[in-house]
């Protein structure tokens, strides 16, 4: 079954289906943005930026796309796994081209080299004024816990980081590790924006760990606020 799902034809089909869904939800959902003024100065500048939202909200991601498309350069960080392949294809069709990167298993030297190359590409992209969108708890979790990669990119580039809590209603939430949420068409969506945040260039491992805990809590709080906002509007 895994071999079947990894075939290029199946990946292309899944990518096409997901792209169609993403575009449908963007076009039929009435989006509300809370705290958008926090990101406006960055949108109107030549500065690069990093945006974080939880992996389980990938099906809602074009709700933030309509904001970030004000910047001329936008890419996302996507896992090189088989799941990441069709997601990357879908996002590319939806104007979110990908940089492919993930965490490498211990002893997997080839994958480790690919990870290093991807992170170098990501840092160059942000350093040159591009926006990098990351789901920092993907691709394997734990759910709603930020991995250190995006903070390392922020540290080395000095780019501002924005946290984006996404939700929609009515929606279906699956019992997956990331509690993925699929919005139904013609509903309401909300994004709660927080930031800008920065990682000091001299931050050590202890400071990075502290920021991970702090930002994870803030991003989860922004996500819960977005959920409450769309729930109230649906009522």
C-alpha positions as CSV (number, residue, x, y, z in Angstrom):
1,X,0.0,0.0,0.0
2,X,2.8,2.4,0.9
3,X,4.5,1.6,-2.4
4,X,1.3,2.4,-4.3
5,X,0.8,5.7,-2.4
6,X,4.4,6.7,-3.2
7,X,4.0,6.2,-7.0
8,X,4.4,9.5,-9.0
9,X,1.0,9.1,-10.6
10,X,-0.8,8.7,-7.2
11,X,1.2,11.6,-5.7
12,X,0.3,13.8,-8.6
13,X,-3.4,12.9,-8.2
14,X,-3.4,13.5,-4.5
15,X,-1.6,16.8,-5.0
16,X,-4.1,17.9,-7.6
17,X,-7.1,17.0,-5.3
18,X,-5.6,18.8,-2.3
19,X,-4.8,21.9,-4.4
20,X,-8.4,22.0,-5.6
21,X,-9.6,21.7,-2.0
22,X,-7.2,24.4,-0.7
23,X,-8.3,26.8,-3.5
24,X,-12.0,26.0,-2.9
25,X,-11.7,26.8,0.8
26,X,-9.9,30.0,0.2
27,X,-12.5,31.3,-2.3
28,X,-15.6,30.3,-0.3
29,X,-14.5,31.1,3.2
30,X,-15.1,34.5,4.8
31,X,-11.8,35.2,6.6
32,X,-11.3,37.4,9.7
33,X,-7.8,38.5,10.7
34,X,-7.1,39.6,14.3
35,X,-3.8,41.4,15.0
36,X,-3.0,41.9,11.3
37,X,-1.6,45.3,12.1
38,X,1.4,43.5,13.7
39,X,2.6,42.1,10.4
40,X,1.8,45.1,8.2
41,X,5.2,46.9,8.6
42,X,6.9,43.7,7.5
43,X,4.6,43.3,4.5
44,X,5.4,46.8,3.4
45,X,9.2,46.3,3.8
46,X,12.0,44.4,2.0
47,X,12.7,42.4,5.1
48,X,12.4,38.7,5.2
49,X,10.1,36.9,7.7
50,X,9.2,33.6,9.1
51,X,5.6,32.5,9.8
52,X,4.6,29.6,11.9
53,X,1.3,27.7,12.2
54,X,0.4,24.2,13.4
55,X,0.7,21.2,11.0
56,X,-2.9,20.3,11.6
57,X,-4.1,23.5,10.0
58,X,-2.4,22.9,6.6
59,X,-5.8,22.5,4.9
60,X,-6.6,26.1,6.0
61,X,-3.3,27.6,5.0
62,X,-4.5,29.8,2.1
63,X,-6.2,31.9,4.7
64,X,-2.8,33.3,5.5
65,X,-1.7,33.1,1.8
66,X,-4.0,36.0,0.9
67,X,-2.0,38.1,3.4
68,X,1.5,36.9,2.6
69,X,1.0,37.2,-1.1
70,X,1.5,41.0,-0.6
71,X,5.2,40.1,-0.4
72,X,6.8,39.1,-3.8
73,X,8.7,36.1,-2.4
74,X,6.9,33.3,-0.5
75,X,7.9,29.7,0.1
76,X,7.1,27.0,2.7
77,X,9.2,24.4,4.4
78,X,7.8,20.9,3.6
79,X,9.0,17.4,4.6
80,X,10.7,15.2,1.9
81,X,8.5,12.3,3.0
82,X,5.9,10.6,0.7
83,X,3.2,12.6,2.4
84,X,5.2,15.8,2.0
85,X,5.5,15.1,-1.8
86,X,1.8,15.5,-2.6
87,X,1.5,18.3,-0.1
88,X,4.4,20.1,-1.8
89,X,2.8,19.6,-5.2
90,X,-0.6,20.9,-3.9
91,X,1.0,24.0,-2.3
92,X,2.9,24.8,-5.4
93,X,-0.3,24.7,-7.4
94,X,-1.8,27.0,-4.8
95,X,1.1,29.6,-5.0
96,X,3.0,28.2,-2.0
97,X,6.2,26.7,-3.6
98,X,8.2,24.5,-1.2
99,X,11.7,24.1,0.2
100,X,11.9,20.4,1.1
101,X,13.3,19.7,4.6
102,X,12.7,17.6,7.6
103,X,14.5,16.1,10.6
104,X,17.1,13.4,9.8
105,X,17.2,10.1,11.7
106,X,20.4,9.2,13.6
107,X,22.8,7.5,11.2
108,X,21.0,8.6,8.0
109,X,23.9,10.6,6.5
110,X,22.3,11.1,3.1
111,X,19.1,12.6,4.6
112,X,21.2,14.6,7.0
113,X,23.1,16.2,4.1
114,X,19.7,17.0,2.4
115,X,18.5,18.6,5.6
116,X,21.6,20.8,5.9
117,X,21.2,21.8,2.2
118,X,17.5,22.7,2.7
119,X,18.1,24.8,5.8
120,X,20.9,26.7,4.0
121,X,18.5,27.3,1.1
122,X,15.9,28.5,3.6
123,X,18.3,30.8,5.4
124,X,19.4,32.3,2.1
125,X,15.8,32.8,1.1
126,X,14.9,34.6,4.3
127,X,18.1,36.6,4.3
128,X,17.3,37.8,0.7
129,X,13.9,39.2,1.8
130,X,11.7,36.1,1.3
131,X,8.9,34.9,3.5
132,X,9.3,31.3,4.9
133,X,6.2,29.5,6.2
134,X,6.8,26.6,8.5
135,X,4.6,24.1,10.4
136,X,7.0,23.7,13.2
137,X,5.5,20.6,14.8
138,X,5.6,18.6,11.5
139,X,6.0,16.2,10.0
140,X,5.8,13.7,12.9
141,X,5.0,15.8,16.0
142,X,4.6,15.9,18.9
143,X,1.5,17.9,18.2
144,X,1.7,21.7,18.9
145,X,5.3,21.6,20.1
146,X,7.7,23.7,18.0
147,X,10.9,22.0,16.8
148,X,14.1,24.0,16.9
149,X,14.7,24.4,13.1
150,X,12.6,27.5,12.5
151,X,14.2,29.2,15.6
152,X,17.7,28.4,14.3
153,X,16.8,30.0,10.9
154,X,15.4,33.1,12.8
155,X,18.6,33.3,14.9
156,X,21.0,33.2,12.0
157,X,19.0,35.6,9.7
158,X,17.7,38.0,12.3
159,X,14.3,37.8,10.7
160,X,11.1,38.5,12.6
161,X,8.9,35.5,13.4
162,X,5.1,35.7,13.3
163,X,2.7,33.1,15.0
164,X,-0.5,32.4,13.2
165,X,-3.4,30.7,14.9
166,X,-5.8,29.3,12.2
167,X,-9.3,27.9,12.6
168,X,-12.5,27.5,10.5
169,X,-16.1,26.6,11.1
170,X,-18.0,24.5,10.2
171,X,-15.1,22.0,10.0
172,X,-14.2,18.4,10.5
173,X,-11.3,17.5,12.8
174,X,-9.8,14.1,12.3
175,X,-8.3,11.8,15.0
176,X,-4.8,12.1,13.6
177,X,-1.6,12.9,15.6
178,X,-2.0,16.6,14.5
179,X,-5.8,16.7,14.8
180,X,-6.0,17.9,11.3
181,X,-8.9,20.3,10.5
182,X,-10.7,20.4,7.2
183,X,-13.0,23.3,6.7
184,X,-16.3,22.9,4.9
185,X,-17.0,25.3,2.0
186,X,-18.9,28.6,2.6
187,X,-18.0,28.8,6.2
188,X,-15.9,31.2,8.3
189,X,-12.2,31.3,9.0
190,X,-10.0,33.2,11.4
191,X,-6.3,33.9,11.8
192,X,-5.0,35.4,15.0
193,X,-1.6,37.0,14.4
194,X,1.1,37.4,17.1
195,X,4.5,38.9,16.8
196,X,7.0,40.0,15.6
197,X,9.3,37.9,17.8
198,X,13.0,37.6,17.5
199,X,15.7,35.0,18.4
200,X,18.8,36.8,19.7
201,X,21.9,36.0,17.6
202,X,23.8,35.0,20.7
203,X,21.0,32.7,22.1
204,X,22.4,29.5,23.5
205,X,20.7,26.1,23.7
206,X,19.0,26.9,27.0
207,X,17.5,30.2,25.6
208,X,16.3,28.4,22.5
209,X,14.6,25.8,24.6
210,X,12.9,28.5,26.7
211,X,11.7,30.3,23.5
212,X,10.4,26.9,22.2
213,X,8.2,26.5,25.3
214,X,7.1,30.1,25.3
215,X,6.3,30.3,21.5
216,X,4.5,26.9,21.5
217,X,2.2,28.1,24.2
218,X,1.6,31.4,22.4
219,X,0.8,29.7,19.1
220,X,-1.5,27.2,20.8
221,X,-3.3,30.1,22.5
222,X,-3.6,32.0,19.2
223,X,-5.1,28.8,17.7
224,X,-7.6,28.4,20.5
225,X,-8.6,32.1,20.2
226,X,-9.2,31.6,16.4
227,X,-11.4,28.6,17.2
228,X,-13.5,30.5,19.7
229,X,-13.8,33.4,17.2
230,X,-15.2,31.2,14.4
231,X,-17.4,29.3,16.8
232,X,-19.0,32.5,18.0
233,X,-19.5,33.7,14.5
234,X,-21.0,30.4,13.5
235,X,-23.5,30.6,16.4
